[in-house]
């Protein structure tokens, strides 16, 4: 969804590829009372705490909004 929305919004392809590389192979773990869990692959959503995440979220919402507006009176 991020890549589709970015392209629809006119983001240059090289920037889309750079962002894709940041998300490729992303792993996370959960803090537990006695340590951390095993690493889990992140396949949905934006990186928590990244300064880029709010912008990516807005790009996706704007692209969806544009698609839903088509055909409305």
C-alpha positions, 0 to 999 in steps of 0.5 A: 500500500505504501508503494502504491500510494507514494507513486500515486502521490507523485513521489520520485521512484528513487525515493520509493525504492529508498523507503522500500529498502528501509522496510525490507527485512524489518524485525522487531521484538517485544520487551518482557519482564525478564528480557525480550521475545524472539525477533518477529518480522514486521510486514504491516504498518509503518516503523514506530518512532520514525520521523518518516512514519507520519508523512507515509501515513498521510500519503496513504490516507491522501491516496485512498481519499483521492480514489474514494472521491472518484465518481462521487457527485 
